[in-house]
Amino acid sequence: MQVADIIALRTVKVKISVHPARPTMERLSPETIKTGLVTEFMGQEVVYYQSIGSTNEAAKELAAQGAPQGTLVIADEQTAGKGRRGRSWLAPPGSSLLISLIFYPRLTLSQMPRLTMASSLAVACAIEEISSLSVHFKWPNDILLRGKKAGGILTEVSISGEIPDYAVVGIGLNVNLDVRQIPEIEGTATSLSMELGREVSRLELLQVLLGFIEREYHSLLHGKSPGERWSSRLSQLGQKVKVATPWGQESGWAENVDADGALILRRDDGTKAYITVGDVE
Ligand code: BTN
């Protein structure tokens, strides 16, 4: 089946519901995830691993074999979890949501950050739906709770022509993680349970998240960019920032994020920089 057929066959019908809290040590099996899941396709195929190197790597293999759009790869533990720019993603077994989703989006490579923004907006909406927390973002893809990193997104794309063959969106979310267990991130990271002072059901959060991702994805396919809604949650908006890019350091006032996720900086000399790759320091 062609990628275009897969997308054309989908109808827009999304219901999002919140399920009653379940015990937090619930098993994240394909059965428990699919029971009560009200999405049309997001997470309707589940590949679960108790332990795997990286869910993104597994999802890329499945996507290359033509796994259905919305296939969810999920693990309780990753032994080689990947962060952006070659970093590791660390999470003790059972502490986090470690997931990758397969997409066949009709977006050009330069539009692909829209998929990452849509996914982080879905994460924000899901956290806010099941808790009293407010979620902000750090450009380009960090999920923040009270200024500390609680999650991140790693989107990987396979491209041979103008439109990508597939995209894998990997989401790591510190749910019931005690960051004091990981000295590397202790000072800069947090988790939902640490912010709330209680444990959180990963299953409930995941099911709500899948609903929001499906809704955001439909919106993307209708040509809408999530850029404006994304930038309204940007923690550095209006602040003076330094950004390390592959071409050197840029600095200026963070003015906005454009439709394709570029950070717009106003330099001291009044000119604008559109930054597509980098890290805010
Ligand atoms: C970042 O902030 O650097 C992005 C982190 C993305 C981590 C997730 S965990 C699930 C998926 N599998 C991986 O190996 N990485 C992503």
Residues whose N, C-alpha, C, O or C-beta is under 5 A from the ligand:
A	BS01	BTN	S54 T55 N56 A80 G81 K82 G83 R84 W89 L98 I99 N141 G151 G152 I153 L154 G170 I171 G172
